[in-house]
Amino acid sequence: MSLDTVVEDIRDEARARAEDIRAEGEARAEEILEAAEADATEIVEDAEQDVERQIEQEREQTLSSAKLEAKQQRLEARREVLQDVKAQVEEAIATLEGDRRAELTKTLLDAAAAEFEDAEEVHVYGAAGDEELLEEVLADYDGYEYAGEYDCLGGVVVEAEGSRVRVNNTFDSVLEDVWEENLRAISTKLFEER
């Protein structure tokens, strides 16, 4: 065996070993590349899912917020309608005239008078413009006298001299009581869901 042959054998062996190392390196690089691509795909999928979840969450929050705002606007609109209806009722009551106004005023005065059976002097206040009506009605009551105006739609405010009792039987107070007692029914009637 000659030296050239030994050198050539070593070179062939080195080349073969280098080829094996290169093949192993390429295989390992391919594995690393495939793993990295799989990781990258998984990261992209996870990121897409996170973005989808975030979009869905924001959509739900926006939808919920919009529903709440719409509900608040409906409630505000209903409140305004109820205020308008009440204002119309107050206007209708304030403009009552003649026998109907006299009859209602007398009924309210009768109800208040029950509190002042033993009083010698009773003062009766009424709406501006009702002085003549009240003086006519009070002619039937001993010890009762018209005492002046009271800011109301009609009816009477009655108090006795020296008494701590004051009865507010105005149209306003009656309307307020009736309104509060029937607000749910009024609202249901006005805003029936069809």
C-alpha positions as YAML, in Angstrom:
chain: A
units: angstrom
residues:
- id: 1
  name: MET
  ca: [0.00, 0.00, 0.00]
- id: 2
  name: SER
  ca: [1.39, 3.17, -1.00]
- id: 3
  name: LEU
  ca: [1.19, 6.43, 0.78]
- id: 4
  name: ASP
  ca: [-0.93, 7.86, -2.00]
- id: 5
  name: THR
  ca: [-3.39, 5.07, -1.53]
- id: 6
  name: VAL
  ca: [-3.53, 5.67, 2.25]
- id: 7
  name: VAL
  ca: [-4.01, 9.40, 1.68]
- id: 8
  name: GLU
  ca: [-6.67, 8.71, -0.90]
- id: 9
  name: ASP
  ca: [-8.43, 6.29, 1.50]
- id: 10
  name: ILE
  ca: [-8.31, 8.91, 4.28]
- id: 11
  name: ARG
  ca: [-9.65, 11.52, 1.90]
- id: 12
  name: ASP
  ca: [-12.43, 9.18, 0.74]
- id: 13
  name: GLU
  ca: [-13.22, 8.37, 4.32]
- id: 14
  name: ALA
  ca: [-13.20, 12.10, 5.20]
- id: 15
  name: ARG
  ca: [-15.39, 12.88, 2.22]
- id: 16
  name: ALA
  ca: [-17.80, 10.13, 3.20]
- id: 17
  name: ARG
  ca: [-17.80, 11.33, 6.78]
- id: 18
  name: ALA
  ca: [-18.31, 14.94, 5.58]
- id: 19
  name: GLU
  ca: [-21.16, 13.76, 3.35]
- id: 20
  name: ASP
  ca: [-22.73, 11.94, 6.32]
- id: 21
  name: ILE
  ca: [-22.35, 15.04, 8.51]
- id: 22
  name: ARG
  ca: [-23.79, 17.24, 5.75]
- id: 23
  name: ALA
  ca: [-26.72, 14.81, 5.26]
- id: 24
  name: GLU
  ca: [-27.31, 14.68, 9.03]
- id: 25
  name: GLY
  ca: [-27.09, 18.51, 9.16]
- id: 26
  name: GLU
  ca: [-29.56, 18.86, 6.30]
- id: 27
  name: ALA
  ca: [-31.91, 16.33, 7.93]
- id: 28
  name: ARG
  ca: [-31.58, 18.12, 11.27]
- id: 29
  name: ALA
  ca: [-32.10, 21.51, 9.57]
- id: 30
  name: GLU
  ca: [-35.19, 20.09, 7.82]
- id: 31
  name: GLU
  ca: [-36.53, 18.84, 11.18]
- id: 32
  name: ILE
  ca: [-35.84, 22.22, 12.79]
- id: 33
  name: LEU
  ca: [-37.45, 24.01, 9.83]
- id: 34
  name: GLU
  ca: [-40.53, 21.75, 9.97]
- id: 35
  name: ALA
  ca: [-40.79, 22.23, 13.77]
- id: 36
  name: ALA
  ca: [-40.43, 25.99, 13.35]
- id: 37
  name: GLU
  ca: [-43.08, 26.03, 10.62]
- id: 38
  name: ALA
  ca: [-45.40, 23.94, 12.82]
- id: 39
  name: ASP
  ca: [-44.74, 26.31, 15.74]
- id: 40
  name: ALA
  ca: [-45.33, 29.31, 13.48]
- id: 41
  name: THR
  ca: [-48.59, 27.79, 12.19]
- id: 42
  name: GLU
  ca: [-49.70, 27.09, 15.76]
- id: 43
  name: ILE
  ca: [-48.75, 30.63, 16.84]
- id: 44
  name: VAL
  ca: [-50.67, 32.09, 13.88]
- id: 45
  name: GLU
  ca: [-53.72, 29.89, 14.66]
- id: 46
  name: ASP
  ca: [-53.59, 30.86, 18.35]
- id: 47
  name: ALA
  ca: [-53.25, 34.54, 17.42]
- id: 48
  name: GLU
  ca: [-56.17, 34.25, 14.98]
- id: 49
  name: GLN
  ca: [-58.29, 32.58, 17.68]
- id: 50
  name: ASP
  ca: [-57.32, 35.29, 20.18]
- id: 51
  name: VAL
  ca: [-58.23, 37.98, 17.66]
- id: 52
  name: GLU
  ca: [-61.54, 36.23, 16.88]
- id: 53
  name: ARG
  ca: [-62.33, 35.97, 20.61]
- id: 54
  name: GLN
  ca: [-61.43, 39.62, 21.13]
- id: 55
  name: ILE
  ca: [-63.55, 40.67, 18.12]
- id: 56
  name: GLU
  ca: [-66.49, 38.60, 19.43]
- id: 57
  name: GLN
  ca: [-66.08, 40.04, 22.92]
- id: 58
  name: GLU
  ca: [-65.95, 43.61, 21.60]
- id: 59
  name: ARG
  ca: [-68.95, 42.89, 19.35]
- id: 60
  name: GLU
  ca: [-70.91, 41.55, 22.34]
- id: 61
  name: GLN
  ca: [-69.91, 44.56, 24.45]
- id: 62
  name: THR
  ca: [-70.88, 46.97, 21.68]
- id: 63
  name: LEU
  ca: [-74.18, 45.17, 21.12]
- id: 64
  name: SER
  ca: [-74.90, 45.11, 24.85]
- id: 65
  name: SER
  ca: [-74.06, 48.80, 25.13]
- id: 66
  name: ALA
  ca: [-76.27, 49.63, 22.15]
- id: 67
  name: LYS
  ca: [-79.17, 47.61, 23.62]
- id: 68
  name: LEU
  ca: [-78.78, 49.40, 26.96]
- id: 69
  name: GLU
  ca: [-78.70, 52.80, 25.27]
- id: 70
  name: ALA
  ca: [-81.79, 51.92, 23.20]
- id: 71
  name: LYS
  ca: [-83.59, 50.79, 26.36]
- id: 72
  name: GLN
  ca: [-82.66, 54.04, 28.13]
- id: 73
  name: GLN
  ca: [-83.91, 56.05, 25.15]
- id: 74
  name: ARG
  ca: [-87.20, 54.09, 25.15]
- id: 75
  name: LEU
  ca: [-87.62, 54.70, 28.88]
- id: 76
  name: GLU
  ca: [-86.87, 58.40, 28.45]
- id: 77
  name: ALA
  ca: [-89.37, 58.61, 25.58]
- id: 78
  name: ARG
  ca: [-91.99, 56.85, 27.72]
- id: 79
  name: ARG
  ca: [-91.28, 59.22, 30.60]
- id: 80
  name: GLU
  ca: [-91.78, 62.18, 28.29]
- id: 81
  name: VAL
  ca: [-95.05, 60.74, 26.96]
- id: 82
  name: LEU
  ca: [-96.28, 60.15, 30.51]
- id: 83
  name: GLN
  ca: [-95.33, 63.73, 31.46]
- id: 84
  name: ASP
  ca: [-97.21, 65.02, 28.40]
- id: 85
  name: VAL
  ca: [-100.28, 62.94, 29.29]
- id: 86
  name: LYS
  ca: [-100.17, 64.18, 32.88]
- id: 87
  name: ALA
  ca: [-99.81, 67.79, 31.67]
- id: 88
  name: GLN
  ca: [-102.87, 67.31, 29.43]
- id: 89
  name: VAL
  ca: [-104.84, 65.89, 32.35]
- id: 90
  name: GLU
  ca: [-103.78, 68.83, 34.54]
- id: 91
  name: GLU
  ca: [-104.87, 71.25, 31.80]
- id: 92
  name: ALA
  ca: [-108.24, 69.50, 31.51]
- id: 93
  name: ILE
  ca: [-108.71, 69.67, 35.29]
- id: 94
  name: ALA
  ca: [-107.60, 73.29, 35.51]
- id: 95
  name: THR
  ca: [-110.12, 74.32, 32.88]
- id: 96
  name: LEU
  ca: [-113.13, 72.56, 34.45]
- id: 97
  name: GLU
  ca: [-115.99, 75.02, 34.76]
- id: 98
  name: GLY
  ca: [-119.52, 75.41, 35.99]
- id: 99
  name: ASP
  ca: [-121.45, 72.72, 37.79]
- id: 100
  name: ARG
  ca: [-118.75, 70.06, 37.37]
- id: 101
  name: ARG
  ca: [-116.11, 72.27, 39.04]
- id: 102
  name: ALA
  ca: [-118.55, 73.26, 41.82]
- id: 103
  name: GLU
  ca: [-119.54, 69.62, 42.42]
- id: 104
  name: LEU
  ca: [-115.91, 68.44, 42.68]
- id: 105
  name: THR
  ca: [-114.95, 71.38, 44.92]
- id: 106
  name: LYS
  ca: [-117.90, 70.67, 47.26]
- id: 107
  name: THR
  ca: [-117.00, 66.96, 47.41]
- id: 108
  name: LEU
  ca: [-113.42, 67.81, 48.37]
- id: 109
  name: LEU
  ca: [-114.59, 70.36, 50.94]
- id: 110
  name: ASP
  ca: [-117.01, 67.82, 52.47]
- id: 111
  name: ALA
  ca: [-114.18, 65.30, 52.79]
- id: 112
  name: ALA
  ca: [-111.95, 67.91, 54.49]
- id: 113
  name: ALA
  ca: [-114.73, 69.17, 56.77]
- id: 114
  name: ALA
  ca: [-114.82, 65.83, 58.59]
- id: 115
  name: GLU
  ca: [-111.50, 66.81, 60.19]
- id: 116
  name: PHE
  ca: [-112.89, 70.12, 61.55]
- id: 117
  name: GLU
  ca: [-116.26, 69.18, 63.10]
- id: 118
  name: ASP
  ca: [-115.43, 70.84, 66.45]
- id: 119
  name: ALA
  ca: [-113.67, 73.90, 65.03]
- id: 120
  name: GLU
  ca: [-115.38, 77.27, 65.40]
- id: 121
  name: GLU
  ca: [-113.43, 79.07, 62.69]
- id: 122
  name: VAL
  ca: [-112.20, 77.30, 59.57]
- id: 123
  name: HIS
  ca: [-110.17, 78.88, 56.78]
- id: 124
  name: VAL
  ca: [-110.52, 77.67, 53.22]
- id: 125
  name: TYR
  ca: [-108.03, 78.44, 50.47]
- id: 126
  name: GLY
  ca: [-108.56, 77.79, 46.78]
- id: 127
  name: ALA
  ca: [-107.24, 78.32, 43.30]
- id: 128
  name: ALA
  ca: [-106.97, 81.78, 41.80]
- id: 129
  name: GLY
  ca: [-110.28, 82.46, 40.12]
- id: 130
  name: ASP
  ca: [-112.31, 80.19, 42.44]
- id: 131
  name: GLU
  ca: [-113.07, 82.85, 45.07]
- id: 132
  name: GLU
  ca: [-116.68, 83.38, 43.94]
- id: 133
  name: LEU
  ca: [-117.29, 79.63, 43.66]
- id: 134
  name: LEU
  ca: [-115.82, 78.98, 47.13]
- id: 135
  name: GLU
  ca: [-117.81, 81.78, 48.74]
- id: 136
  name: GLU
  ca: [-121.02, 80.30, 47.28]
- id: 137
  name: VAL
  ca: [-120.13, 76.80, 48.51]
- id: 138
  name: LEU
  ca: [-118.98, 78.06, 51.95]
- id: 139
  name: ALA
  ca: [-122.34, 79.77, 52.54]
- id: 140
  name: ASP
  ca: [-123.63, 76.30, 53.53]
- id: 141
  name: TYR
  ca: [-120.90, 75.80, 56.17]
- id: 142
  name: ASP
  ca: [-121.09, 77.53, 59.59]
- id: 143
  name: GLY
  ca: [-117.78, 79.06, 60.69]
- id: 144
  name: TYR
  ca: [-116.09, 78.51, 57.32]
- id: 145
  name: GLU
  ca: [-114.65, 81.43, 55.41]
- id: 146
  name: TYR
  ca: [-112.66, 81.99, 52.26]
- id: 147
  name: ALA
  ca: [-109.09, 82.85, 53.34]
- id: 148
  name: GLY
  ca: [-107.32, 83.47, 50.04]
- id: 149
  name: GLU
  ca: [-105.62, 81.95, 47.06]
- id: 150
  name: TYR
  ca: [-103.60, 78.76, 47.07]
- id: 151
  name: ASP
  ca: [-101.41, 77.79, 44.12]
- id: 152
  name: CYS
  ca: [-103.31, 74.81, 42.74]
- id: 153
  name: LEU
  ca: [-105.51, 73.64, 39.88]
- id: 154
  name: GLY
  ca: [-108.64, 73.77, 42.01]
- id: 155
  name: GLY
  ca: [-110.16, 72.19, 45.08]
- id: 156
  name: VAL
  ca: [-109.49, 73.34, 48.63]
- id: 157
  name: VAL
  ca: [-106.91, 73.61, 51.38]
- id: 158
  name: VAL
  ca: [-108.62, 73.74, 54.77]
- id: 159
  name: GLU
  ca: [-107.25, 74.63, 58.21]
- id: 160
  name: ALA
  ca: [-108.83, 75.59, 61.51]
- id: 161
  name: GLU
  ca: [-107.90, 78.52, 63.71]
- id: 162
  name: GLY
  ca: [-105.46, 77.23, 66.35]
- id: 163
  name: SER
  ca: [-105.32, 73.72, 64.91]
- id: 164
  name: ARG
  ca: [-102.22, 72.02, 63.65]
- id: 165
  name: VAL
  ca: [-104.25, 70.12, 61.08]
- id: 166
  name: ARG
  ca: [-104.19, 71.27, 57.48]
- id: 167
  name: VAL
  ca: [-106.05, 69.25, 54.85]
- id: 168
  name: ASN
  ca: [-104.91, 69.55, 51.27]
- id: 169
  name: ASN
  ca: [-107.81, 68.42, 49.11]
- id: 170
  name: THR
  ca: [-106.75, 70.17, 45.94]
- id: 171
  name: PHE
  ca: [-107.28, 68.76, 42.49]
- id: 172
  name: ASP
  ca: [-103.48, 68.56, 42.33]
- id: 173
  name: SER
  ca: [-103.17, 66.33, 45.40]
- id: 174
  name: VAL
  ca: [-106.00, 64.07, 44.27]
- id: 175
  name: LEU
  ca: [-104.49, 63.82, 40.78]
- id: 176
  name: GLU
  ca: [-101.08, 63.01, 42.28]
- id: 177
  name: ASP
  ca: [-102.55, 60.21, 44.39]
- id: 178
  name: VAL
  ca: [-104.56, 58.78, 41.50]
- id: 179
  name: TRP
  ca: [-101.58, 59.13, 39.15]
- id: 180
  name: GLU
  ca: [-99.22, 57.29, 41.51]
- id: 181
  name: GLU
  ca: [-101.74, 54.53, 42.24]
- id: 182
  name: ASN
  ca: [-102.48, 53.98, 38.54]
- id: 183
  name: LEU
  ca: [-99.15, 54.78, 36.90]
- id: 184
  name: ARG
  ca: [-98.43, 51.15, 36.05]
- id: 185
  name: ALA
  ca: [-101.88, 50.69, 34.47]
- id: 186
  name: ILE
  ca: [-101.57, 53.98, 32.59]
- id: 187
  name: SER
  ca: [-98.14, 53.02, 31.31]
- id: 188
  name: THR
  ca: [-99.35, 49.56, 30.29]
- id: 189
  name: LYS
  ca: [-102.32, 51.05, 28.43]
- id: 190
  name: LEU
  ca: [-100.18, 53.64, 26.64]
- id: 191
  name: PHE
  ca: [-97.33, 51.31, 25.76]
- id: 192
  name: GLU
  ca: [-99.00, 47.94, 25.24]
- id: 193
  name: GLU
  ca: [-96.67, 45.63, 23.39]
- id: 194
  name: ARG
  ca: [-98.47, 44.39, 20.32]
...
